């Protein structure tokens, strides 16, 4: 009888362990249904709210929106685990930031992007600029976006670069000739839209223009952003194969989301990713 009792106890214990193991496996497959996403003020949270969240809700997900006024904090928040994804930055900024700070984050997909443009409350065109005047031009104060702004200024005819410059890291040191006199005023990205009226021209990222109740169409020139200046979804490298990431990416690639971006006036003037075609 004692042997039988021990056998029964052993079988019961085995069943308990098996059940716990099965429960753990189920939990590992059934990943979190709350996706905490970080943004800066502007249209990328609106894209998620209008176009991505409804798709994910059908799969049982909830989205937690976390808005940061300081973009430098968002990648750190993702790295340390208080966010599951962030959507606010382009590839050049992202790669520069994670490289400098040794962060284990990865880019997953490009998203419709509000281009950088040249804005002015003083001028309506670049025609007939005074060669004897020094123009105050506000540009971002971080190297990747300084390069971006200078490339747009070259396109607009303000300056000319030396041959064989490196596009991603070009700086004022690479300028061969200025066609007008320029005083550059470096400003933190999120503040640029606020100084437009204080300078002659300002190079401002589109998301901050929209957050300031201006329109992309108010620009004197909008860029056609190359790969490195297209915005992205970032996640921790350890999470990139998890189901919530796959479902988030799949939502961006739906026809419903494409239709929203192409028809909603809020997203007029946005660059469209390749998967829209």
HELIX and SHEET records of a PDB file:
HELIX    1   1 UNK A    2  UNK A   29  1                                  28    
HELIX    2   2 UNK A   43  UNK A   47  1                                   5    
HELIX    3   3 UNK A   48  UNK A   52  3                                   5    
HELIX    4   4 UNK A   53  UNK A   57  1                                   5    
HELIX    5   5 UNK A   72  UNK A   80  1                                   9    
HELIX    6   6 UNK A   91  UNK A  101  1                                  11    
HELIX    7   7 UNK A  143  UNK A  156  1                                  14    
HELIX    8   8 UNK A  167  UNK A  169  5                                   3    
HELIX    9   9 UNK A  172  UNK A  174  5                                   3    
HELIX   10  10 UNK A  189  UNK A  198  5                                  10    
HELIX   11  11 UNK A  206  UNK A  211  1                                   6    
HELIX   12  12 UNK A  216  UNK A  218  5                                   3    
HELIX   13  13 UNK A  227  UNK A  229  5                                   3    
HELIX   14  14 UNK A  237  UNK A  239  5                                   3    
HELIX   15  15 UNK A  243  UNK A  252  1                                  10    
HELIX   16  16 UNK A  255  UNK A  263  1                                   9    
HELIX   17  17 UNK A  265  UNK A  267  5                                   3    
HELIX   18  18 UNK A  274  UNK A  276  5                                   3    
SHEET    1   A 5 UNK A  62  UNK A  68  0                                        
SHEET    2   A 5 UNK A  34  UNK A  40  1                                        
SHEET    3   A 5 UNK A  85  UNK A  90  1                                        
SHEET    4   A 5 UNK A 231  UNK A 236 -1                                        
SHEET    5   A 5 UNK A 105  UNK A 110 -1                                        
SHEET    1   B 5 UNK A 181  UNK A 187  0                                        
SHEET    2   B 5 UNK A 134  UNK A 140  1                                        
SHEET    3   B 5 UNK A 201  UNK A 204  1                                        
SHEET    4   B 5 UNK A 117  UNK A 119 -1                                        
SHEET    5   B 5 UNK A 221  UNK A 222 -1                                        
SHEET    1   C 2 UNK A 159  UNK A 161  0                                        
SHEET    2   C 2 UNK A 175  UNK A 178 -1                                        
END                                                                             
